[in-house]
């Protein structure tokens, strides 16, 4: 681990407890979770083991670690939590067990920073308790949503209500039977300046007119039971009191939400890549081909060495971005946050691809987590902003000097 950004004593303590918990409970549960997912009759329901592990994690104080608020969370800075996000990222099931999984983390941050007292009582409190889940509906099928000014979903004032009509997709988590509320971004002020047109409103899933059209697949994976779904909103009516913050503040809220979220995503990817590297090394030691262990073949050695270099580079850059976010805020750290969003997903895809290659045909199968992890890592080159957008924004910033 990097000593340029040494762990604080509190982070070391949390990390040691996470390691012990994951070794004892999380990694052994992965096979049962996978078996549950393979059963068509159960896969869109919640494994009872998940809820029991959440209860255990909360009882041990490993809960809401992402939240900088010391009352409801661990009170850690972004740089401190980044190391824990990496640890949790080593298992695809870990983050939710500690109530640290997207999109709930971002939605809780939005409600904590911008929600009013009633919204916090109704939605933030049960999210912090882990008794419900939520989703974030921003991306639209009919416009290039990588440019947020293209968002066209109409949120129209009608007396004491807002009326919502349209489609959203890639709404992660909306397939979960525990998902009770959506944070929906749309246009309330179509004639305003481009970055003041959007607002966010809270839409309970049970509202008449809210409909899941279909789950979407990533390389054939539908990520049940949470899913990434396409949604229809047919004359959906919610009270004006469901507006978050103020009309026209949607872009501002989205930027505040995405800064820490990108740190979390990238550190989880680093954890994922680290586990893939460890699997690659173990395979290289134990598997024999052409009369010698794979680790004695030059190509395997190159895969291992390059992966180590790339993981360490991405880790250092992401920790630097987290430190800048703590010191300078989202605006001051925007270039570094853009850089990690370019670097970390590409790095994870490369390391996972090498690990699959070293594992041969088995690496592509359900016998290892590598193929599923690759699908998730590849999707994160698009989620929270495509890397092309971050490349263009970084270049413009540099050219401005």
N, C-alpha and C positions, 0 to 999 in steps of 0.2 A: 504494500500500500504506500501511496505517496506521502513522504515526510515534508513536502513543501507546504502541505495543508494538513498539519497533524490534527488528530481528533482531540476535542476537548475532553475533559474527564467525564462529563455527563454523557457525551456521545459514546465514549469507550464503554461506559457502564451499560447504556442501552444496547450497544452493538453486541456485547458479550451475552446479554440476556436474549437478544434476538437469535444469536447463533445457537444457544442452548435450546430455545423453544423450537426453532426450525429443525434442528437435528432430532429432537425428541418427538415432534408432532407433525410438522409440515411435510418434510420429505417423505416420511412413512405414509402420509395420507394421499400422496399423488396418485398411486396406483388405484386406490378406491375411487378417487374423483374421476379418473380416466374410465374406469369400469362403469360408473354411473352415467357418464357422458355417452358411452357406447350403447346404452339401452334406450331405444326409441320411445318407450313408454314413459321414461323418467327424465330425459335429458333437458326438458324445458321446465323442470322443477328443481328445487334447491336440495342438495344432499344434506341430510340431518347432521352429518359429521361437520359440515361447514359451520353451522350455527353453534355446535358444541365447542368447536375450536375458537370461535369468536368469544364465547363466554369465558373460556379459559384464558385467552389472551388479555381480555379486559381485566379479569381478576388479577392478572400478574402485572398490570400497569403498562402493558404494551399496546396502547390504544390511542388513536388520533395523534400519532407522533408527528404528523406533518404540520399540525396547526401551531403557529407561533404564539397563539393566545395561551398563556399559562393557566388560565381558568379552565378552559375546555380541552386544551391540548397539552403538549409537552413543553411548550414555550421555547422551542429550539429555533435558532436562526437557519436560514436556507442552507448555509455551508454545513451546519451540523446535521441537519436532516438529510442532506444529500448522501452522506455515507450510509445512513440507514436505508434510504431508498435503494441504493445499490445492493445492500444485503438482501432486502426483500425481493429485489428483481431476479434473484437467482432461482426463484420458483414461480411458476405461472399462477399459483394459487395463493401466494403468501400475502399480497397487499391487502386483499379484502379481509383476511383473517384478522389483521390489525386495524381495520377500518381506515385504510390508507390508499384505497383504490380509486382511480378515475372511473367515471366523471364526478363521483361524489365529492372528492377532495376539492375540485375546482368550484363546484356548486356550493359547498359549505363555506369556502372562502368568499364567494360572491355574497352570500347571505350575511356572513359575519361583517363584511365591510360595508355593504350597501343596503341590506335589508332593514325594514322597519321592525318595531317591537313585535307586532302581530305576526309578520312573516317569520321572524326568528322563532317565536313560540310554536307556530304551527308546523314549520318545515325544518328549521335548523336543529331544533332540539331532538327530534327523532332521528335525524341523520347522524348527529353526534352520538346518539345511543346505538346506532347501527340497526335499528328496528325497521327502517324503510330504506329504499334506494331511490335514486333520481337519475335523470338524463338531461343532456344539453342538446337542444335542437337548433342548430345554426345552418348547416350545409343544406343546399337545395339542389334538386336534380336538374333544374332548368336553367341555371346560371352558373358561371365559373365562380364558385364560392371562395376560391383562393384569394380573390379580390373582394374583401368584405363590403366594399361600396356597391357591389353588384347585388347584394342581398335584396330580394324583391318581395318577400313574403309580407302581405299586408296585415297590419294590426290597426284596425280602424276604430276610433272613438265613436261610441253610440250611447249617448246619455251617460249613465253611471257604469257603463260596461265597455269592454273592448271586444270587437268581433274579429275572429281569426279565420281566414280561409286560405288554403294552399297546401303545398307538399313540402316535407323535409325528408332528408335521408341521411344515412350514416349516423343515426341517432343512437349512439352506443348506450346500452343498458336499458333501453325502453322495452326490450323483450322479457326482462326479468319480472316474474310475478310479484316481486316486492317493490317494483318501481311505482311510486305513487305521485310523483310530481315531475314536470318538465320545466326547465328554464328555456324559454323560446325567444329567439332573437328575430326581430322583423322590423318593418318600416312603419313608423308612426307619423313621420313628418317628411313626405316625399319631396317637398319643395325646399327643404333646408339644405345647408351646406352638406357635401357628401358624407362627412364624418359625424353629422348631427341628425341624420335621418333615422337611425336605428334606435330601438329600445328593446328592453328585455322584460318579459312578463312571466309570471308563474302560472302554469296550467296544470291542474290536477289531472292525472291520467283518467280518472272516472268521469271527467266532464263530457257531456253529450257532444258528439261530433268528432271526438278524438278517436282515431282508428289506426291500428297497426296494419299496414298494407302487406308487408312481407319482411321476413328476415333477409339480410344480404350476406353473401358469403365472401370470404377472403381466401382465394386459392382452394375453395371447397370447404373451408371451415366456417361454421356459422356462429362459433363462440357461444353456444348455448350454455347456461340458461340466460345469459345477459343479452347477447346478440347485438347486432348493428342493424337497425331496422329502417325501412321507409315508412313514413307516417303521413296520414291524411288528416287535415283539419277542415271539417265541413260545417260552416256556420257555428264555430265554437265561440261561446260567450263566457267571459270571465269578468269579475268586478274590476273597476278601475284601481281598487286597492291592491290588486295583484301586480301592478307595475313596480318594478325594482328601481329604486332611486328616483329617477326623473325621466321624462320624455327626452329623447335625443342623447341619452347617456350610454346607449348600448355599446358603442365602439370603445368608449372609455372603460366600461366594465369588462369587456372582452379582453382588452390589453392587460388589465390588472389581473384577470383570471389566468391568462396564458403565461405570464412571466414565470412564476413559481412552478406551474404545471409542466413547462418545458424542461426545467431542471429535474423534476421528478421523473418524467419520461426518459430523459437521457441517462440518468443514473441507474434507473431500472434496466435500461438496455445494456449498460456497462456490466451490471451484475449478471445479466443473461449471457453476455459474451464471455465473461469470466468463467461461468459454469461450463459453457461449451468448450472453452480452452482446456479446462481441467478434464473433461470427458475425452477430449482429443488426446491429451497426454497419456491418460490411462489406457486408451485404445492402442496408442502407438507402442506402449510398453508390452502389452499382452497379446496383440494380434500378430501372427506370423504370416508373411507372404514372400514367396520366392526365396525361401530358406533362411529368412532373418526377420526379426521384429520390424514392424512398420517404422518404428522410431530410428532405425538404422538406415532407412532410405532417405536420400537427400531431399526429395520433394516433401516428405512428411516433416522433416526438420525445418524446412523453409516455412511450411504452414504454421508450425508451432511458434517459431521465432517471430515471424511477421505479426501473428495474432497478438503475442505478448506486447510488441512495440505499439501496435495500434490501440490496444485497450488502454495502455498506460498513457498514451498521448490524449485519448478521448477523456480519460479520467481527470488528468491535470487540467485540461481546458474547461471541463464542466465544473470542476471545483473552483476554478478561477471565476467562471461566470456566476456561480452561487455567491462567492465572496463579493463580487461587484454588485450583485443584486442587493445584498445586505447593506452595502456601503452607499450605493448610489440610487437604488430604486430601479424600477423597470425601465424607465427612460434612459438613465445613465448606463445601464447594463445591456441595452438592446443589441448592440453589435456582437457582444460576446454570447448573448442568448441565441442570436441568429446563427453564430458560428457553430455552437454545439448542436443545433437542430440540423445543420448541414452534416456535421462530422459523425455524431454518435449513431444515427440509424444506418448510415452507409458502413461504418465500422462493424456494427453488429451483424449486418447482412453478410459481410465478407468473412467474419470469423465463423459464423454459423454455417456458411457455405463450405468452408474448409473442414469444419467438424463433420458435416454430413459426408463429405468426400472421404475422409479418413474412416468413417464408419461404414462405407460402402452402401449396399442396398438397404441395410438395416437402418441407416441414418435417414432414409426417406420415409420410413414406415412409422406406425404407431408404437413400435417397441421402444422408441426413444422420444424425447420431447423436442428434438432438434427441428423437425419439419414444422411443427406447430409454432415453435419459437420463431422460426424464420418468417412464417406468414405474418406474425405480429410485428416483427422488426421491419419487414418490408412495408407494411401498412403505415408505420410511423414516419416513413419518408414523405407521406402525404398528410397525416393527421396533424392538427395544430399548425397548419401551414406547410405547403409543399416546399421541398428544399430548394427548388428553382426560385421561389419567391424570396426565400431568405438569402440566396446567393445574389439576386438582383438588388435587394435592399442593402446588403452589406457593401456591395460594390458602389452603389450610389452614395452611401455614407462616407466611404473612403475617398471618392472623387470630390466630395464637397470639402474634404480636409477637416 
